[in-house]
Amino acid sequence: MRTLLLLMYIPLLSSCWDRVEMNDVAFFMASSLDMTKDGRLLVSIQIPLPATKGTPSGSLGKTFFVLSAVGTNIYDAERKCQQLLSRKFFKGHRRVVFIGESFAQKGIKDIMDYYTRDPGTRLRTYLVVAKGKQAIELIKMDHPFERIPSEEVRELEYKQVGTAVTFRDFLINQGRDGIVPVLGAVEIQKLSQNKEQQEGEKPKQTVFHLSSTAVMKDYKLVGYLDDIETRSLRWVKGDLKHEYLAEEIPTIGGSVGVIMNKARKKVKVIIKDGKATIHVELSGEGLLQESTVKLDIARAESVIKIEQGLNKRIEEQTLRTIKKAQTQWKSDIFGFGLLVHQYHYGTWKKVRQDWDTIFSKADITVHTEIHLRRAGMIGSSVNTE
């Protein structure tokens, strides 16, 4: 009798009673958060359209559409979007969440509560700020290369073009002492053309430009770093591994392009009598890829001059970036306080409450040491006279 009962349960173990067919699912590829003029929450969702059977390659037409709804909170707005669609939402494929600039300035603390509780949200999803725009403008934008525009942002973030921050990264840094979290900032950029658009011509194509960094102090957007400042930030934090440096060097009358294949950092923070002294050492190795200086690159002393000029430029840029964080926002986005917290906890307990003020008044020194290992395929510059 017992054996018979066990045999009766076997068919139930292999059943697919909770399956969901692909034809019944609508995939989230991206979503956006904006604030309306009357201060309400606007949520938009980017959903890919299934390819039509027999559609010729290269003529797919519209590949996605966007649903939007205003709600009391994110869950309410998403529920309203779901009511407009016959298919059930699936969020597991979402690549990016765009945040409108005005919404980010108001603060994102409340929305982070939802995303941390929602089991459908993947912590590897990238979080970016729409610089100077409403996020819905980015989510509706067509892209010349990607069938789903949000894929382009995800690829740029994955390749570490600029600042790449996921939900997981942001939440970890937000919960740490001694560091102010940042997010990537994306802009819409028109591809340049040789002539102005005439009547009847196709509109100029646009792409995503992901090179800025959004500073998020106390969950609120307080300002941006540009592309050079973003590079300095990533280098000081140890996130920079490979980079292309294109710099004018006035002392030798020209410019150089260097491919950095190794970038390192070393930071030392000393606190004495409530005052901080921070010393930053940046180093790297690279290949001289381009040169317009009138020097014989085959000569060792010429390479040394280029290295000295390049080191000075990087030092100036890095120091200017740190000073900007000190004076404009009093925000330690570099994690100097985090180092004190990790390695000198006794000292950190004394300065924790006043760290923003201490950081804003800290003495900063930057030393850079870049070595050029090779100078391309030829010895001297073609501009050498």
N, C-alpha and C positions, 0 to 999 in steps of 0.2 A: 504493500500500500504506500509506504514511504517513497519507494522508488518511482511509483506511478506519479505521485505528486511532484517530485523533482523533475520528471520528464515533462510535465505540464508547464512548468515555469521556464523551460529552456526557450521556447519561441518568444517569450516576453523579453528575454535578455538581449536578443539580436534585433529587436524592432527599432524603427526610426520614428517613434511617435512624436518627437519634438522637432523634427526636421523643418527647415525653412527653405523653400525652393528659390533659386536664383531669380526667377521671374517675379518673385514676391518681395524683392529687396531693393531698396534705393540706397546707394552708398554715399556717405558723407566724404567729400574729398577736401573740403575746406569750409570754414565758417568764419563769420565776421561779427564784431560787436561794435555798435555805434550808439551815440546818444542823440536823440531827436532834439529839435529846437525847443520843445517843451520839457526836456529833461528826462524823457522816457527811454527805455532800452529797446534798441532795434537789433534783432538777430537775423542774419542772412546765412543761407546754406547753399553751397555749391554742389550740384549733383550731376554726375556724368550721364549723358544720354546713351542708351544702347545703340550700337551700330545697326543700321537698317540692312537687311539681307539684300545682297546684290548691289550694294553701293560701290561704285568704282573707287579704286585707291586714288587718293589725292583730291577727292571731291566729297569729303564727308559732311561738309556744311557745319552747322552748329553742333558742337560736341558736348555742351553742358547747358544747364539752366540754373537760375538762382531763385530760391524761395525766400521771402522775407516776412517777418511779422514783428509787431510791437507787443511787448509783454511786461508783466510786473517783474519777472525775473527770467533767467535763461530757460529754465524748465517750462515756464508758461509760454514763452515765445516759440520754443521748439515744438511744444504740444500743438500750438496753433498751426505751425507749418506742417506737422504730421497730418492734421485734419484735412489739409489741401491735397494730400497725396494718397493714391491707392496702395502704394507699396510701403513696407515697413522700413524705417531708417536703420542703417547699420553704420556705426561710427568708427569701427575698427580700422578703416582705411584712411581716416582723416590725416592729412599731412600737415596742415597749417591752420592756426587760428589767428586771424588778423584783428587788431585792435585799433579803432579809430583814434586819432590824436586827441580830440576833445574828450573822449571817453577815458583815455589813459591819463589825461591830466586830472580828471575827476577822481580817479582811483579804481584799481582792479581787485581790491581785497575781497569784496563780496562775490565776484564771479569766480575767484580762485577756490572759494569754499565749494561751489557747485562742481567744478571740474575735479576736485580731489575726492568727492563723494560719488560721482557718476561712474559706474563700472564700465560704461562704454567708452570712456575717454582713455586713450593711451598716453602714458607719461612721456613717450618719445615724440609726441606731436610738438612741432615747433610753434613758438609764440613770437609774433612780430608786431611792431607798431607801424601803422600807416602814417608816415611822416608828412604832415601838412595836409592830410586828406581824411575823408571819411573812409572807413575800411570797406564799405560796400562798393566803392569805386574800384578798388583793387580786385575784389572777388568777381566783379562783372567784366573785367578787362579780358579781351582776347589776346592771345599770344601767338607770334608768328611761327614758333617752333613746336611748342607743346600743345597737344590736343586738350589737356586740362591745365589751365594756367597755374594753378597752385603747385603743380609738379615742378615748375621752373624754380619757384621759391624753395621748395624742399631740396632740389638738387643743389642750388646755390648754398643753402645752409649746410647740407651734407658735405660739400666740398670746402667748407669753412671759408667762404667768400664773405668777409666781414664777420660780424658777431653772430654766432649760432647758439641759440638758447632753447632748450626744450622745457616742457612743464616741469620735468624732474629737476633740471638744472636750476630753474628759477626758484622752485620751492626749497631746494637744499640751501641755496645762498640766502634766501629770505629768512630761513630759520637759523642761520649762523650769526655769531657775534663777530663784529669787526670787518664786515664787508657789506657794501650796498649793491644789490643785484642790478643787472642791466639786461636789456633785451635787444635783439636785432631790430633795425628800423629799415623799412623798405619804401622806395619812392617809385613813381611811374616816370619813365624816361622815354622820350620820343627818339626813334632812330633818325640820325641826321640824313638829310637829302641835299642834293646839289642845287635844287631850285625850289621855289615856293610852290605849294600845292595849288594847282589850277582847278577851275570848275570842271567837274566831271571826272577828276582823278580820284583814285582811291585814297582814303585818309592815311596819314602817316602811321606806320606801325609803331607800337609801343612795347617796351620790355620792362621788367622789374630791375631796379637798381638797388642792390643790397650792400651798402658799404658803410652806413652810419650805425651808431649805437645810441639807444635810448636809455637814459639813466632813470631808474625807478626807485626813488627814495620813499620809504613808507608806503609802498604800493602805488605811488603816484609818479607820473612823468614830470620831471623837473627840467630836462634839457637833453641836448644831443651832442655827441662827438662826431666830427666829420671823419672821412676815410683815413687821413693821416693820423689823427688822434686815436681812431679805433685801432690802427696798427700798433701805436705806442702802448695802448691799454693791453692788447693781447700779448705783446712782447713782455711787458712787466709781469703779467699774470702767468706767463709760461705757456700760453695757448698757441703761440706762434711757432710753427715748425718750418714752413717753407714760405718764402715771400719774394716778390720782385720789388727792388728799390730803384726808383727813378728820381734822381736828385740833381739839382743845380749846385755846382761847387764854385762859388765866385773866386775863391783863392787861387784856382788853377784855370779859370776862364773857360768853363764848359760844363757839360752835364755827363752823367754816367748812368748806365743801367746795370744793375747787379742782381743776379739770381741767388738768393739766399737758400742754401740747402741745409743749414744748421743754424738754429737760433736758440740761445740759452739766456738765462737770467739768474741773478743772485741778489737777494734783498736782505739788508740788515737794518733792523729797527732798534734804536737805543732810546730808552725813556729814563730821564733823570730829573728829579725835582719837578715832575709834572710837565716836562717839556720833551718833545720827541725829535729825534734826529734820524732821518731815513736816508740810507745810501743804497742806490740802485746801480747794479753792474749788468750791462747788456753785452753779449758777445755773439759772434757768429762767423760762419765761413761762407764764402760765396764765389761765384764765377762772374767775371767782368764780361757782360754780354754786349754792351754798347758803350761807346765813348766818343765825345766830341771835343775832348780836351786836346790841346796842342802839346802833347807829351809823347815821348817814346816809351810805350808800354813795355817794351822788352827790357828796359832798364829797371832794376830793383828800386832805385830811388824814386822813379816816377810812380810806381805802384804804391810806395809808401806815402807819397803826397796825396794820392787818391784816397787811400785808406784814412789818412788824417782828416781830409776834408769831409769824407762821408761820416766818420765818427762824430765830428763836430755837429753836423746837420742832425744826426739822430739824437744826440744829446740835447740839442736845442728843442727839437720837436717833443721829446719825451718830457723834458722839464716843463715846457709850456702846457702839455696835457695835464700833468699832475697839478700845476698851479691853477689851471682852470677848474679842476674838481675841488681844489681847496677854497678858492675865492668865490666862485659862483654858486656852488651847491653845498659846500662843507660836507662832501660825501666821499667816503673812502671806497671807491669802486675798484681799487687795486688789491684790496685784501691785506693791507699792511697791519691793520688791527687784528685780523685773523691770525697772522703769524705770531703776534704777541699772545693772543688767546691760546694758541696751540703749544707754544714753547716756553712761555713765561706766564703761567696762569695766575700766579700770585700777584704779579705786576698788573695783569689785566683786570683783576677784581678791583684794583684801586682806581684805574683810569676808565673803566667801562662806561660809566654814566656820562663822562665828559669827553669821550673819544672824538666826537665830531669837532668840538672846539680845539682839542689838542692836535688833531690832524690838520685842521685849517691853519694852524700856526706853526706847524712842524718845519724844520729846516731840511730842505731836500737837496741832495747832490746826485748827479747822474754821471756815470762813466761808461763809455762805449768802446768796445774793442772788436772791430770787424777786420778779418783777414781775407784777402783775395788770393785764392789758391791757383787760379788759372786766369789767363787774359784772353780767352777766345782762341780762334784759329790762326790769327796773325799776330805779329809782335807789336808793331806800332800802329797808332791811329792813322786812318787815311787822311786826316786833317793836319797831320804833322807837316810843318814846313821845314 
